Amino acid sequence: MEELICSVEFLRSPAEVVARVSSEAGGVREYRAPSSGAVIDQVINDLQEEFESAPAT
């Protein structure tokens, strides 16, 4: 059975890249950076911390 654990949305404006992340444990949060690589790194680090500390189901 599949279960949605998070949703990630990336948006680009002329000045920055925005990532909106939503998960049950972390709620909705937003990251901003001047480049896609920088914002992706932020998202990866946050999600890695969140799911490493989450209890196994």
The first five atom37 places (N, CA, C, CB, O) and aatype in JSON, in Angstrom:
{
  "aatype": [12, 6, 6, 10, 9, 4, 15, 19, 6, 13, 10, 1, 15, 14, 0, 6, 19, 19, 0, 1, 19, 15, 15, 6, 0, 7, 7, 19, 1, 6, 18, 1, 0, 14, 15, 15, 7, 0, 19, 9, 3, 5, 19, 9, 2, 3, 10, 5, 6, 6, 13, 6, 15, 0, 14, 0, 16],
  "atom_mask": [
    [1, 1, 1, 1, 1],
    [1, 1, 1, 1, 1],
    [1, 1, 1, 1, 1],
    [1, 1, 1, 1, 1],
    [1, 1, 1, 1, 1],
    [1, 1, 1, 1, 1],
    [1, 1, 1, 1, 1],
    [1, 1, 1, 1, 1],
    [1, 1, 1, 1, 1],
    [1, 1, 1, 1, 1],
    [1, 1, 1, 1, 1],
    [1, 1, 1, 1, 1],
    [1, 1, 1, 1, 1],
    [1, 1, 1, 1, 1],
    [1, 1, 1, 1, 1],
    [1, 1, 1, 1, 1],
    [1, 1, 1, 1, 1],
    [1, 1, 1, 1, 1],
    [1, 1, 1, 1, 1],
    [1, 1, 1, 1, 1],
    [1, 1, 1, 1, 1],
    [1, 1, 1, 1, 1],
    [1, 1, 1, 1, 1],
    [1, 1, 1, 1, 1],
    [1, 1, 1, 1, 1],
    [1, 1, 1, 0, 1],
    [1, 1, 1, 0, 1],
    [1, 1, 1, 1, 1],
    [1, 1, 1, 1, 1],
    [1, 1, 1, 1, 1],
    [1, 1, 1, 1, 1],
    [1, 1, 1, 1, 1],
    [1, 1, 1, 1, 1],
    [1, 1, 1, 1, 1],
    [1, 1, 1, 1, 1],
    [1, 1, 1, 1, 1],
    [1, 1, 1, 0, 1],
    [1, 1, 1, 1, 1],
    [1, 1, 1, 1, 1],
    [1, 1, 1, 1, 1],
    [1, 1, 1, 1, 1],
    [1, 1, 1, 1, 1],
    [1, 1, 1, 1, 1],
    [1, 1, 1, 1, 1],
    [1, 1, 1, 1, 1],
    [1, 1, 1, 1, 1],
    [1, 1, 1, 1, 1],
    [1, 1, 1, 1, 1],
    [1, 1, 1, 1, 1],
    [1, 1, 1, 1, 1],
    [1, 1, 1, 1, 1],
    [1, 1, 1, 1, 1],
    [1, 1, 1, 1, 1],
    [1, 1, 1, 1, 1],
    [1, 1, 1, 1, 1],
    [1, 1, 1, 1, 1],
    [1, 1, 1, 1, 1]
  ],
  "atom_positions": [
    [[0.83, -1.17, 0.0], [0.0, 0.0, 0.0], [0.88, 1.25, 0.0], [-0.95, -0.01, 1.21], [1.82, 1.33, 0.79]],
    [[0.6, 2.2, -0.86], [1.35, 3.44, -0.93], [0.72, 4.49, -0.03], [1.43, 3.93, -2.37], [-0.5, 4.54, 0.15]],
    [[1.58, 5.33, 0.52], [1.11, 6.39, 1.4], [1.9, 7.67, 1.09], [1.28, 5.99, 2.9], [3.12, 7.64, 1.02]],
    [[1.2, 8.76, 0.9], [1.85, 10.04, 0.64], [2.49, 10.53, 1.94], [0.83, 11.08, 0.09], [1.81, 10.71, 2.95]],
    [[3.82, 10.74, 1.9], [4.51, 11.19, 3.11], [4.9, 12.66, 3.04], [5.74, 10.34, 3.34], [5.09, 13.29, 4.07]],
    [[5.03, 13.2, 1.82], [5.3, 14.63, 1.71], [4.99, 15.1, 0.29], [6.76, 14.94, 2.08], [4.88, 14.31, -0.65]],
    [[4.86, 16.4, 0.18], [4.61, 17.04, -1.11], [5.61, 18.17, -1.24], [3.13, 17.57, -1.23], [5.81, 18.95, -0.31]],
    [[6.25, 18.26, -2.42], [7.24, 19.31, -2.66], [6.87, 20.02, -3.96], [8.69, 18.73, -2.73], [6.63, 19.38, -4.98]],
    [[6.83, 21.34, -3.9], [6.5, 22.16, -5.06], [7.62, 23.17, -5.26], [5.11, 22.86, -4.89], [8.01, 23.85, -4.31]],
    [[8.12, 23.29, -6.48], [9.17, 24.26, -6.79], [8.61, 25.33, -7.7], [10.38, 23.57, -7.45], [7.92, 25.04, -8.68]],
    [[8.92, 26.59, -7.38], [8.48, 27.73, -8.18], [9.71, 28.59, -8.49], [7.39, 28.56, -7.42], [10.62, 28.7, -7.68]],
    [[9.71, 29.19, -9.66], [10.84, 30.05, -10.03], [10.32, 31.45, -10.35], [11.61, 29.46, -11.25], [9.36, 31.62, -11.1]],
    [[10.98, 32.43, -9.77], [10.73, 33.83, -10.11], [12.03, 34.37, -10.71], [10.26, 34.68, -8.85], [13.05, 33.68, -10.67]],
    [[12.01, 35.56, -11.24], [13.25, 36.1, -11.83], [14.4, 36.21, -10.82], [12.97, 37.46, -12.43], [15.57, 36.11, -11.2]],
    [[14.09, 36.41, -9.54], [15.13, 36.64, -8.55], [15.5, 35.42, -7.71], [14.7, 37.74, -7.65], [16.58, 35.38, -7.13]],
    [[14.61, 34.42, -7.62], [14.87, 33.31, -6.71], [14.05, 32.07, -7.08], [14.56, 33.72, -5.27], [13.15, 32.11, -7.91]],
    [[14.4, 30.98, -6.42], [13.65, 29.73, -6.52], [13.01, 29.49, -5.16], [14.57, 28.52, -6.95], [13.65, 29.67, -4.13]],
    [[11.75, 29.08, -5.16], [11.0, 28.84, -3.94], [10.58, 27.37, -3.92], [9.76, 29.78, -3.83], [10.12, 26.84, -4.92]],
    [[10.75, 26.73, -2.77], [10.27, 25.36, -2.58], [9.26, 25.39, -1.45], [11.45, 24.37, -2.26], [9.52, 25.94, -0.38]],
    [[8.1, 24.79, -1.69], [7.08, 24.64, -0.65], [6.98, 23.15, -0.33], [5.68, 25.22, -1.11], [6.72, 22.33, -1.2]],
    [[7.2, 22.84, 0.92], [7.2, 21.45, 1.37], [6.08, 21.28, 2.38], [8.58, 21.05, 1.98], [5.89, 22.11, 3.27]],
    [[5.34, 20.2, 2.22], [4.26, 19.89, 3.15], [4.39, 18.43, 3.57], [2.86, 20.17, 2.49], [4.51, 17.54, 2.73]],
    [[4.36, 18.2, 4.87], [4.37, 16.83, 5.4], [3.56, 16.81, 6.68], [5.84, 16.32, 5.65], [3.33, 17.84, 7.32]],
    [[3.14, 15.64, 7.05], [2.33, 15.5, 8.25], [3.11, 15.92, 9.49], [1.83, 14.06, 8.4], [2.58, 16.62, 10.36]],
    [[4.36, 15.5, 9.58], [5.17, 15.8, 10.76], [5.64, 17.25, 10.8], [6.37, 14.88, 10.81], [5.66, 17.86, 11.87]],
    [[6.01, 17.81, 9.65], [6.6, 19.14, 9.64], [5.67, 20.25, 9.23], [0.0, 0.0, 0.0], [6.03, 21.42, 9.31]],
    [[4.45, 19.91, 8.81], [3.53, 20.93, 8.35], [3.97, 21.52, 7.02], [0.0, 0.0, 0.0], [4.68, 20.87, 6.25]],
    [[3.56, 22.74, 6.76], [3.92, 23.43, 5.52], [5.03, 24.42, 5.81], [2.68, 24.15, 4.9], [4.95, 25.2, 6.76]],
    [[6.06, 24.38, 5.0], [7.16, 25.34, 5.14], [7.67, 25.74, 3.76], [8.3, 24.75, 5.99], [7.41, 25.07, 2.76]],
    [[8.39, 26.83, 3.73], [8.84, 27.39, 2.46], [10.33, 27.72, 2.55], [8.02, 28.64, 2.08], [10.8, 28.22, 3.57]],
    [[11.05, 27.45, 1.47], [12.48, 27.74, 1.39], [12.71, 28.62, 0.17], [13.33, 26.42, 1.3], [12.05, 28.46, -0.86]],
    [[13.64, 29.56, 0.3], [13.96, 30.47, -0.81], [15.47, 30.54, -0.96], [13.37, 31.89, -0.57], [16.21, 30.56, 0.03]],
    [[15.93, 30.57, -2.2], [17.35, 30.7, -2.49], [17.52, 31.26, -3.9], [18.09, 29.33, -2.34], [16.6, 31.16, -4.72]],
    [[18.67, 31.84, -4.18], [18.89, 32.41, -5.51], [19.06, 31.38, -6.62], [20.09, 33.29, -5.47], [18.92, 31.71, -7.79]],
    [[19.35, 30.12, -6.26], [19.54, 29.09, -7.28], [18.76, 27.83, -6.92], [21.04, 28.75, -7.45], [18.44, 27.58, -5.76]],
    [[18.45, 27.04, -7.94], [17.7, 25.81, -7.7], [18.51, 24.84, -6.86], [17.3, 25.16, -9.03], [17.96, 24.16, -5.99]],
    [[19.82, 24.76, -7.11], [20.66, 23.85, -6.33], [20.65, 24.17, -4.85], [0.0, 0.0, 0.0], [20.61, 23.26, -4.02]],
    [[20.69, 25.45, -4.52], [20.7, 25.86, -3.12], [19.38, 25.53, -2.43], [20.98, 27.35, -3.02], [19.38, 25.07, -1.28]],
    [[18.27, 25.77, -3.1], [16.97, 25.48, -2.47], [16.75, 23.97, -2.37], [15.82, 26.15, -3.27], [16.16, 23.5, -1.4]],
    [[17.2, 23.22, -3.36], [17.08, 21.76, -3.29], [17.9, 21.21, -2.13], [17.53, 21.11, -4.62], [17.44, 20.31, -1.43]],
    [[19.1, 21.74, -1.92], [19.92, 21.31, -0.77], [19.2, 21.56, 0.54], [21.27, 22.04, -0.77], [19.24, 20.72, 1.44]],
    [[18.54, 22.71, 0.67], [17.79, 23.03, 1.89], [16.67, 22.01, 2.12], [17.21, 24.46, 1.82], [16.47, 21.53, 3.23]],
    [[15.94, 21.71, 1.05], [14.82, 20.76, 1.14], [15.33, 19.37, 1.52], [14.04, 20.71, -0.2], [14.76, 18.71, 2.4]],
    [[16.39, 18.93, 0.86], [16.95, 17.6, 1.15], [17.36, 17.5, 2.6], [18.15, 17.31, 0.23], [17.03, 16.53, 3.28]],
    [[18.1, 18.5, 3.09], [18.56, 18.46, 4.49], [17.4, 18.42, 5.47], [19.44, 19.67, 4.79], [17.43, 17.66, 6.44]],
    [[16.39, 19.23, 5.23], [15.23, 19.28, 6.12], [14.48, 17.95, 6.13], [14.29, 20.42, 5.71], [14.15, 17.42, 7.19]],
    [[14.2, 17.42, 4.94], [13.45, 16.16, 4.87], [14.26, 14.99, 5.44], [13.06, 15.87, 3.43], [13.69, 14.1, 6.06]],
    [[15.56, 15.01, 5.22], [16.4, 13.94, 5.76], [16.34, 13.95, 7.28], [17.86, 14.1, 5.27], [16.18, 12.9, 7.9]],
    [[16.46, 15.13, 7.88], [16.35, 15.23, 9.34], [14.97, 14.78, 9.83], [16.62, 16.68, 9.8], [14.86, 14.06, 10.82]],
    [[13.93, 15.22, 9.12], [12.57, 14.89, 9.53], [12.33, 13.38, 9.51], [11.56, 15.59, 8.63], [11.79, 12.82, 10.46]],
    [[12.73, 12.73, 8.42], [12.42, 11.31, 8.3], [13.38, 10.41, 9.07], [12.42, 10.91, 6.85], [13.01, 9.28, 9.41]],
    [[14.59, 10.87, 9.35], [15.5, 10.09, 10.18], [15.03, 10.07, 11.63], [16.92, 10.64, 10.09], [15.25, 9.1, 12.34]],
    [[14.39, 11.15, 12.07], [13.93, 11.23, 13.45], [12.49, 10.71, 13.64], [14.02, 12.66, 13.93], [12.02, 10.6, 14.77]],
    [[11.82, 10.4, 12.54], [10.43, 9.92, 12.63], [10.4, 8.48, 13.1], [9.72, 10.04, 11.26], [11.25, 7.68, 12.7]],
    [[9.45, 8.13, 13.95], [9.32, 6.74, 14.39], [8.9, 5.83, 13.24], [8.32, 6.63, 15.54], [8.11, 6.23, 12.38]],
    [[9.42, 4.63, 13.22], [9.06, 3.66, 12.17], [7.62, 3.21, 12.36], [10.02, 2.43, 12.19], [7.14, 3.06, 13.49]],
    [[6.94, 2.99, 11.23], [5.55, 2.52, 11.32], [5.42, 1.1, 10.87], [4.63, 3.4, 10.5], [4.32, 0.54, 10.88]]
  ]
}
